[in-house]
Amino acid sequence: MPAMVGKGISAISCGRFATKRDLKITFRIFSNLGEVIEVKEKMMDTVTAVSGSGPAYYFLFTYLLAKAAEASGLEKSIALKLARATFIGAAEVIKSSKLSTEDLVKKVASKGGTTEAALKVFKQEKLEALIRKAVKQAAHRSQTLTL
């Protein structure tokens, strides 16, 4: 979906029968849709799980954040606008920053503050493990679809 607005990322790999010329042509074709990276062919199922399915994860998280804000009293349109703008802005920060994502989290999460309180809930509820499990399942499904 991000490719529809020129913001996609395509992963390509040089299969055993592909030539360097084939790779160059493929790179040129996909660069019209956004960024292009080269990965080992064995990683394509993981790429599918992360960037192929990833927009749905982003849309779901945006929806859930807005829904939580709405449940806390914000109007639906304002809650969605806040969630959308927050993620778009955060994505731009990641893109332009030289800091790691972990360091960016630390910059937002003041000791004893609101962000830290929310991050503790994510940790207690094992959000990282849940995301790993979801990506692993999506990669496995990708693998079974290509067999």
Backbone as a printed PyTorch tensor [residue, N CA C, xyz], in Angstrom:
tensor([[[  0.8010,  -1.2060,   0.0000],
         [  0.0000,   0.0000,   0.0000],
         [  0.8460,   1.2740,   0.0000]],

        [[  1.9420,   1.3320,   0.7660],
         [  2.7550,   2.5440,   0.7160],
         [  3.3040,   2.8470,  -0.6880]],

        [[  3.4670,   1.8160,  -1.4980],
         [  3.9420,   2.0240,  -2.8700],
         [  2.9480,   2.8650,  -3.6740]],

        [[  1.6840,   2.8240,  -3.2900],
         [  0.6540,   3.6020,  -3.9870],
         [  0.9100,   5.1000,  -3.8600]],

        [[  1.6500,   5.5010,  -2.8460],
         [  1.9640,   6.9180,  -2.6400],
         [  3.4710,   7.1800,  -2.7650]],

        [[  4.1690,   6.2520,  -3.4080],
         [  5.6010,   6.4190,  -3.6460],
         [  6.4640,   6.2660,  -2.4140]],

        [[  5.9220,   5.6580,  -1.3600],
         [  6.6450,   5.5050,  -0.0990],
         [  6.8720,   4.0430,   0.2640]],

        [[  6.7940,   3.1760,  -0.7240],
         [  6.9820,   1.7590,  -0.4620],
         [  8.4430,   1.4120,  -0.2650]],

        [[  8.6580,   0.2050,   0.1640],
         [ 10.0030,  -0.3490,   0.2060],
         [  9.8970,  -1.7610,  -0.3430]],

        [[ 10.6920,  -2.0310,  -1.3340],
         [ 10.6940,  -3.3370,  -1.9680],
         [ 12.0100,  -4.0290,  -1.6780]],

        [[ 11.9160,  -5.2920,  -1.3340],
         [ 13.1190,  -6.0930,  -1.1140],
         [ 13.2730,  -7.0070,  -2.3240]],

        [[ 14.4750,  -7.0180,  -2.8580],
         [ 14.7550,  -7.8950,  -3.9920],
         [ 15.9340,  -8.7790,  -3.6350]],

        [[ 16.0100,  -9.9250,  -4.2950],
         [ 17.1490, -10.8150,  -4.0900],
         [ 17.5310, -11.4180,  -5.4290]],

        [[ 18.7790, -11.7460,  -5.5210],
         [ 19.3160, -12.3000,  -6.7480],
         [ 19.2430, -13.8230,  -6.6380]],

        [[ 18.2430, -14.4080,  -7.2780],
         [ 18.1150, -15.8590,  -7.2770],
         [ 19.2710, -16.4930,  -8.0260]],

        [[ 19.3540, -17.8010,  -7.9620],
         [ 20.5200, -18.4850,  -8.5390],
         [ 20.6280, -18.3480, -10.0470]],

        [[ 19.5170, -18.0600, -10.7330],
         [ 19.5700, -17.9230, -12.1890],
         [ 19.6210, -16.4690, -12.6440]],

        [[ 19.4940, -15.5470, -11.7250],
         [ 19.4850, -14.1240, -12.0870],
         [ 20.9090, -13.6080, -12.2940]],

        [[ 21.0320, -12.7140, -13.2340],
         [ 22.3240, -12.0850, -13.4940],
         [ 22.3690, -10.7320, -12.7950]],

        [[ 23.5430, -10.1380, -12.7740],
         [ 23.6710,  -8.7830, -12.2080],
         [ 22.8210,  -7.8060, -13.0100]],

        [[ 22.7330,  -8.0210, -14.3100],
         [ 21.8980,  -7.1670, -15.1650],
         [ 20.4290,  -7.2940, -14.7680]],

        [[ 19.9780,  -8.5380, -14.5110],
         [ 18.5990,  -8.7640, -14.0620],
         [ 18.3180,  -8.0010, -12.7680]],

        [[ 19.2720,  -8.0590, -11.8590],
         [ 19.1260,  -7.3790, -10.5700],
         [ 19.0480,  -5.8660, -10.7730]],

        [[ 19.8690,  -5.3520, -11.6540],
         [ 19.8860,  -3.9180, -11.9400],
         [ 18.5510,  -3.4620, -12.5400]],

        [[ 18.0120,  -4.2400, -13.4600],
         [ 16.7110,  -3.9180, -14.0810],
         [ 15.6090,  -3.9700, -13.0360]],

        [[ 15.6290,  -5.0100, -12.2140],
         [ 14.6200,  -5.1610, -11.1550],
         [ 14.6860,  -3.9810, -10.1910]],

        [[ 15.8930,  -3.6010,  -9.8350],
         [ 16.0890,  -2.4560,  -8.9450],
         [ 15.4770,  -1.2030,  -9.5590]],

        [[ 15.7390,  -0.9670, -10.8250],
         [ 15.2210,   0.2160, -11.5150],
         [ 13.6840,   0.2030, -11.5500]],

        [[ 13.0940,  -0.9400, -11.8070],
         [ 11.6250,  -1.0520, -11.8710],
         [ 11.0060,  -0.7240, -10.5120]],

        [[ 11.5120,  -1.3750,  -9.4730],
         [ 10.9120,  -1.1980,  -8.1520],
         [ 11.2220,   0.1390,  -7.5070]],

        [[ 12.2880,   0.8010,  -7.9440],
         [ 12.6160,   2.1020,  -7.3700],
         [ 11.5630,   3.1510,  -7.7080]],

        [[ 10.7190,   2.8790,  -8.7040],
         [  9.6100,   3.7790,  -9.0220],
         [  8.5220,   3.7590,  -7.9500]],

        [[  8.5490,   2.7580,  -7.0870],
         [  7.5350,   2.6080,  -6.0440],
         [  8.0090,   3.0940,  -4.6770]],

        [[  9.2890,   3.4320,  -4.5830],
         [  9.8700,   3.8540,  -3.3120],
         [ 11.2750,   3.3180,  -3.1830]],

        [[ 11.6690,   3.0130,  -1.9760],
         [ 13.0180,   2.5220,  -1.7010],
         [ 13.1460,   1.0510,  -2.0920]],

        [[ 14.3730,   0.6510,  -2.4410],
         [ 14.6400,  -0.7490,  -2.7850],
         [ 15.8540,  -1.2100,  -1.9840]],

        [[ 15.7270,  -2.3840,  -1.3930],
         [ 16.8520,  -2.9850,  -0.6790],
         [ 17.0750,  -4.3830,  -1.2190]],

        [[ 18.2940,  -4.8620,  -1.0500],
         [ 18.6070,  -6.2290,  -1.4550],
         [ 18.7870,  -7.0800,  -0.2090]],

        [[ 18.1450,  -8.2350,  -0.1960],
         [ 18.2730,  -9.1800,   0.9180],
         [ 18.5450, -10.5630,   0.3580]],

        [[ 19.0040, -11.4350,   1.2120],
         [ 19.1860, -12.8290,   0.8060],
         [ 17.8180, -13.4370,   0.5380]],

        [[ 17.7610, -14.2970,  -0.4530],
         [ 16.4830, -14.8820,  -0.8550],
         [ 15.7770, -15.6000,   0.2990]],

        [[ 16.5470, -16.2240,   1.1820],
         [ 15.9480, -16.9590,   2.3030],
         [ 15.2430, -16.0380,   3.2970]],

        [[ 15.4630, -14.7180,   3.1910],
         [ 14.8400, -13.7650,   4.1090],
         [ 13.5360, -13.1700,   3.5670]],

        [[ 13.1390, -13.5530,   2.3660],
         [ 11.9690, -12.9390,   1.7370],
         [ 10.6720, -13.1730,   2.5140]],

        [[ 10.5330, -14.3180,   3.1680],
         [  9.3180, -14.5610,   3.9500],
         [  9.2370, -13.6100,   5.1470]],

        [[ 10.3850, -13.3300,   5.7590],
         [ 10.4120, -12.3650,   6.8620],
         [ 10.1360, -10.9640,   6.3480]],

        [[ 10.6860, -10.6350,   5.1890],
         [ 10.4040,  -9.3310,   4.5700],
         [  8.8990,  -9.1870,   4.3430]],

        [[  8.2800, -10.2240,   3.8360],
         [  6.8290, -10.2070,   3.6110],
         [  6.0900,  -9.9770,   4.9220]],

        [[  6.5300, -10.6490,   5.9790],
         [  5.8750, -10.5240,   7.2870],
         [  6.0250,  -9.1220,   7.8760]],

        [[  7.1440,  -8.4600,   7.5810],
         [  7.3900,  -7.1360,   8.1510],
         [  6.8350,  -6.0350,   7.2530]],

        [[  7.2990,  -5.9590,   6.0120],
         [  6.8780,  -4.8160,   5.1880],
         [  5.6620,  -5.1090,   4.3280]],

        [[  5.4460,  -6.3540,   3.9830],
         [  4.2430,  -6.6790,   3.2150],
         [  2.9890,  -6.5990,   4.0770]],

        [[  3.0640,  -7.1680,   5.2540],
         [  1.9320,  -7.1490,   6.1910],
         [  1.9600,  -5.9340,   7.1050]],

        [[  3.1130,  -5.2960,   7.2210],
         [  3.3260,  -4.1910,   8.1390],
         [  2.3230,  -3.0570,   8.0800]],

        [[  1.8870,  -2.6330,   6.8880],
         [  0.8940,  -1.5570,   6.8680],
         [ -0.3620,  -1.8940,   7.6660]],

        [[ -0.7810,  -3.1530,   7.6230],
         [ -1.9630,  -3.5330,   8.4080],
         [ -1.6920,  -3.4010,   9.9020]],

        [[ -0.4560,  -3.7220,  10.3260],
         [ -0.1140,  -3.5790,  11.7430],
         [ -0.1970,  -2.1030,  12.1370]],

        [[  0.3480,  -1.2480,  11.2940],
         [  0.3200,   0.1980,  11.5400],
         [ -1.1220,   0.7000,  11.5950]],

        [[ -1.9450,   0.2730,  10.6200],
         [ -3.3440,   0.7010,  10.5940],
         [ -4.0730,   0.2290,  11.8450]],

        [[ -3.8200,  -1.0190,  12.2410],
         [ -4.4590,  -1.5550,  13.4440],
         [ -4.0190,  -0.7950,  14.6880]],

        [[ -2.7240,  -0.5430,  14.8330],
         [ -2.2490,   0.1670,  16.0150],
         [ -2.8010,   1.5790,  16.0520]],

        [[ -2.8780,   2.2260,  14.8930],
         [ -3.4590,   3.5670,  14.8210],
         [ -4.9190,   3.5270,  15.2600]],

        [[ -5.6550,   2.5590,  14.7320],
         [ -7.0680,   2.3900,  15.0840],
         [ -7.2260,   2.1460,  16.5870]],

        [[ -6.4010,   1.2480,  17.1360],
         [ -6.5210,   0.9110,  18.5570],
         [ -6.1360,   2.0800,  19.4570]],

        [[ -5.1190,   2.8470,  19.0550],
         [ -4.7390,   4.0200,  19.8380],
         [ -5.8670,   5.0530,  19.8230]],

        [[ -6.4460,   5.2620,  18.6610],
         [ -7.5630,   6.2040,  18.5470],
         [ -8.7650,   5.7150,  19.3520]],

        [[ -9.0260,   4.4160,  19.2720],
         [-10.1490,   3.8390,  20.0100],
         [ -9.9510,   3.9830,  21.5220]],

        [[ -8.7130,   3.8120,  21.9910],
         [ -8.4090,   3.9840,  23.4180],
         [ -8.6090,   5.4470,  23.8290]],

        [[ -8.1950,   6.3640,  22.9570],
         [ -8.3920,   7.7950,  23.2520],
         [ -9.8730,   8.1350,  23.2940]],

        [[-10.6100,   7.5420,  22.3860],
         [-12.0620,   7.7560,  22.3460],
         [-12.7170,   7.2000,  23.6160]],

        [[-12.2540,   6.0360,  24.0520],
         [-12.7960,   5.4290,  25.2790],
         [-12.4800,   6.2900,  26.5060]],

        [[-11.4450,   7.1110,  26.3920],
         [-11.0790,   8.0160,  27.4830],
         [-11.7480,   9.3750,  27.3680]],

        [[-12.6590,   9.5330,  26.3720],
         [-13.4530,  10.7410,  26.2910],
         [-13.2290,  11.6530,  25.1020]],

        [[-12.2160,  11.4140,  24.2970],
         [-12.0090,  12.2670,  23.1220],
         [-13.0330,  11.9490,  22.0380]],

        [[-13.3880,  12.9560,  21.2590],
         [-14.2690,  12.7260,  20.1170],
         [-13.5450,  11.8210,  19.1300]],

        [[-14.3080,  10.9730,  18.4440],
         [-13.7460,   9.9920,  17.5180],
         [-12.8460,  10.6480,  16.4670]],

        [[-13.2880,  11.7200,  15.8510],
         [-12.5030,  12.3550,  14.7890],
         [-11.1990,  12.9450,  15.3320]],

        [[-11.2480,  13.5070,  16.5340],
         [-10.0470,  14.0800,  17.1440],
         [ -9.0870,  12.9670,  17.5490]],

        [[ -9.6120,  11.8890,  18.1080],
         [ -8.7800,  10.7600,  18.5250],
         [ -8.0340,  10.1760,  17.3220]],

        [[ -8.7330,  10.0000,  16.2180],
         [ -8.1000,   9.4450,  15.0160],
         [ -7.0740,  10.4160,  14.4410]],

        [[ -7.4170,  11.6860,  14.4340],
         [ -6.4830,  12.6980,  13.9220],
         [ -5.1980,  12.7140,  14.7510]],

        [[ -5.3250,  12.6520,  16.0640],
         [ -4.1580,  12.6190,  16.9450],
         [ -3.3060,  11.3750,  16.7030]],

        [[ -3.9410,  10.2180,  16.6310],
         [ -3.2050,   8.9650,  16.4280],
         [ -2.4780,   8.9750,  15.0860]],

        [[ -3.1880,   9.3750,  14.0330],
         [ -2.5770,   9.4280,  12.6960],
         [ -1.3880,  10.3720,  12.6560]],

        [[ -1.5840,  11.5940,  13.1120],
         [ -0.5230,  12.6020,  13.0620],
         [  0.6700,  12.1970,  13.9270]],

        [[  0.4000,  11.5670,  15.0430],
         [  1.4720,  11.1210,  15.9280],
         [  2.3570,  10.0930,  15.2390]],

        [[  1.7540,   9.1070,  14.5920],
         [  2.5360,   8.0790,  13.9080],
         [  3.2790,   8.6310,  12.6920]],

        [[  2.6300,   9.5050,  11.9490],
         [  3.2930,  10.1060,  10.7860],
         [  4.4820,  10.9440,  11.2430]],

        [[  4.2890,  11.7360,  12.2820],
         [  5.3770,  12.5530,  12.8120],
         [  6.5120,  11.7010,  13.3620]],

        [[  6.1620,  10.6570,  14.0950],
         [  7.1770,   9.7640,  14.6590],
         [  7.9550,   9.0640,  13.5420]],

        [[  7.2780,   8.6860,  12.4780],
         [  7.9500,   8.0490,  11.3380],
         [  8.9570,   9.0010,  10.7010]],

        [[  8.6010,  10.2630,  10.6180],
         [  9.5250,  11.2620,  10.0630],
         [ 10.7400,  11.4440,  10.9730]],

        [[ 10.5250,  11.3850,  12.2880],
         [ 11.6420,  11.5090,  13.2260],
         [ 12.6000,  10.3270,  13.0490]],

        [[ 12.0750,   9.1250,  12.9780],
         [ 12.9220,   7.9390,  12.7770],
         [ 13.7210,   8.0850,  11.4880]],

        [[ 13.0510,   8.5440,  10.4540],
         [ 13.6830,   8.6810,   9.1390],
         [ 14.8290,   9.6850,   9.1670]],

        [[ 14.6720,  10.7730,   9.8830],
         [ 15.6680,  11.8460,   9.8480],
         [ 16.6820,  11.8000,  10.9900]],

        [[ 16.4280,  10.9950,  12.0070],
         [ 17.2960,  10.9670,  13.1760],
         [ 18.4620,  10.0000,  13.0030]],

        [[ 19.5610,  10.3390,  13.6140],
         [ 20.7100,   9.4300,  13.6420],
         [ 20.6560,   8.5270,  14.8830]],

        [[ 19.6950,   8.7830,  15.7650],
         [ 19.5430,   7.9840,  16.9790],
         [ 18.8820,   6.6490,  16.6570]],

        [[ 19.1800,   5.6460,  17.4690],
         [ 18.5170,   4.3480,  17.3310],
         [ 17.0670,   4.4770,  17.7970]],

        [[ 16.2450,   3.5280,  17.4180],
         [ 14.8480,   3.5590,  17.8770],
         [ 14.7800,   3.4400,  19.3960]],

        [[ 15.6790,   2.6550,  19.9820],
         [ 15.7040,   2.5310,  21.4450],
         [ 16.0190,   3.8810,  22.0930]],

        [[ 16.9700,   4.6140,  21.5200],
         [ 17.3080,   5.9270,  22.0670],
         [ 16.1630,   6.9190,  21.8890]],

        [[ 15.4570,   6.8130,  20.7750],
         [ 14.3060,   7.6970,  20.5650],
         [ 13.2190,   7.4240,  21.6040]],

        [[ 12.9960,   6.1540,  21.9060],
         [ 12.0240,   5.8080,  22.9520],
         [ 12.4430,   6.4520,  24.2650]],

        [[ 13.7110,   6.3360,  24.6100],
         [ 14.2150,   6.9140,  25.8650],
         [ 14.0550,   8.4320,  25.8930]],

        [[ 14.1960,   9.0830,  24.7480],
         [ 14.0490,  10.5390,  24.6850],
         [ 12.6160,  10.9750,  24.9910]],

        [[ 11.6450,  10.1380,  24.6270],
         [ 10.2410,  10.4650,  24.8740],
         [  9.8310,  10.0690,  26.2910]],

        [[ 10.3950,   8.9750,  26.7860],
         [  9.9860,   8.4060,  28.0730],
         [ 10.7460,   9.0190,  29.2450]],

        [[ 10.1940,  10.0730,  29.8080],
         [ 10.7930,  10.6960,  30.9930],
         [ 10.6460,   9.7720,  32.1920]],

        [[ 11.6520,   9.7590,  33.0170],
         [ 11.6280,   8.9420,  34.2360],
         [ 10.3960,   9.2990,  35.0730]],

        [[  9.5720,   8.3050,  35.3470],
         [  8.3840,   8.5110,  36.1610],
         [  7.2370,   9.1960,  35.4410]],

        [[  7.3640,   9.3730,  34.1270],
         [  6.3430,  10.0920,  33.3650],
         [  5.2700,   9.2040,  32.7530]],

        [[  4.4390,   9.8290,  31.9460],
         [  3.2930,   9.1370,  31.3480],
         [  3.7170,   8.0690,  30.3440]],

        [[  4.7210,   8.3940,  29.5300],
         [  5.1890,   7.4250,  28.5310],
         [  5.7750,   6.2050,  29.2160]],

        [[  6.5680,   6.4410,  30.2490],
         [  7.1570,   5.3290,  30.9880],
         [  6.0660,   4.4310,  31.5800]],

        [[  4.9990,   5.0390,  32.0620],
         [  3.8910,   4.2560,  32.6300],
         [  3.2700,   3.3600,  31.5580]],

        [[  3.0660,   3.9000,  30.3640],
         [  2.4880,   3.1050,  29.2750],
         [  3.4560,   2.0160,  28.8190]],

        [[  4.7400,   2.3470,  28.7180],
         [  5.7380,   1.3670,  28.2890],
         [  5.8300,   0.2000,  29.2680]],

        [[  5.6360,   0.4820,  30.5530],
         [  5.6340,  -0.5890,  31.5580],
         [  4.4890,  -1.5670,  31.3010]],

        [[  3.3410,  -1.0390,  30.9010],
         [  2.2030,  -1.9070,  30.5820],
         [  2.5330,  -2.7670,  29.3700]],

        [[  3.1290,  -2.1470,  28.3360],
         [  3.5280,  -2.9230,  27.1480],
         [  4.4680,  -4.0540,  27.5360]],

        [[  5.4080,  -3.7500,  28.4370],
         [  6.3730,  -4.7630,  28.8740],
         [  5.6810,  -5.8610,  29.6910]],

        [[  4.8200,  -5.4490,  30.6370],
         [  4.1020,  -6.4240,  31.4680],
         [  3.2190,  -7.3400,  30.6270]],

        [[  2.6130,  -6.7740,  29.5970],
         [  1.7120,  -7.5540,  28.7460],
         [  2.4500,  -8.2780,  27.6230]],

        [[  3.7770,  -8.1580,  27.6390],
         [  4.6440,  -8.8620,  26.6970],
         [  4.3490,  -8.5070,  25.2310]],

        [[  4.2340,  -7.1920,  24.9810],
         [  3.9780,  -6.7240,  23.6180],
         [  5.0650,  -7.1780,  22.6500]],

        [[  6.3290,  -7.1230,  23.0850],
         [  7.4200,  -7.5370,  22.1980],
         [  7.2800,  -8.9960,  21.7850]],

        [[  6.9750,  -9.8540,  22.7350],
         [  6.8040, -11.2790,  22.4270],
         [  5.6150, -11.4930,  21.4930]],

        [[  4.5570, -10.7500,  21.7040],
         [  3.3740, -10.8590,  20.8560],
         [  3.6980, -10.4520,  19.4150]],

        [[  4.4470,  -9.3660,  19.2650],
         [  4.8150,  -8.9050,  17.9230],
         [  5.7420,  -9.9140,  17.2560]],

        [[  6.7050, -10.4410,  17.9860],
         [  7.6000, -11.4640,  17.4290],
         [  6.8070, -12.6820,  16.9580]],

        [[  5.8500, -13.0950,  17.7730],
         [  5.0280, -14.2540,  17.4350],
         [  4.2030, -13.9800,  16.1750]],

        [[  3.6430, -12.7850,  16.0770],
         [  2.8420, -12.4210,  14.9060],
         [  3.6960, -12.3950,  13.6390]],

        [[  4.8760, -11.8020,  13.7060],
         [  5.7680, -11.7470,  12.5420],
         [  6.2160, -13.1520,  12.1530]],

        [[  6.5260, -13.9660,  13.1420],
         [  6.9360, -15.3510,  12.8700],
         [  5.8110, -16.1210,  12.1790]],

        [[  4.5840, -15.9160,  12.6440],
         [  3.4370, -16.5960,  12.0450],
         [  3.1960, -16.1190,  10.6150]],

        [[  3.3200, -14.8070,  10.3950],
         [  3.1440, -14.2670,   9.0420],
         [  4.2320, -14.7950,   8.1120]],

        [[  5.4780, -14.8630,   8.5890],
         [  6.5810, -15.3950,   7.7770],
         [  6.3510, -16.8670,   7.4600]],

        [[  5.8820, -17.6140,   8.4490],
         [  5.5790, -19.0360,   8.2200],
         [  4.4850, -19.1890,   7.1690]],

        [[  3.4610, -18.3580,   7.2730],
         [  2.3700, -18.4190,   6.2930],
         [  2.8870, -18.0650,   4.9010]],

        [[  3.7580, -17.0790,   4.8120],
         [  4.3670, -16.7000,   3.5270],
         [  5.1220, -17.8870,   2.9310]],

        [[  5.8360, -18.5730,   3.7810],
         [  6.6140, -19.7310,   3.3420],
         [  5.6970, -20.8350,   2.7980]],

        [[  4.5770, -21.0710,   3.4750],
         [  3.6710, -22.1350,   3.0210],
         [  2.9570, -21.7540,   1.7350]],

        [[  2.7780, -20.4500,   1.5020],
         [  2.1310, -20.0040,   0.2700],
         [  3.0270, -20.1470,  -0.9470]],

        [[  4.3380, -20.1780,  -0.7180],
         [  5.2840, -20.2670,  -1.8370],
         [  5.7560, -21.6780,  -2.0890]],

        [[  5.3280, -22.6190,  -1.2990],
         [  5.7620, -24.0150,  -1.4970],
         [  5.0190, -24.6870,  -2.6210]]])
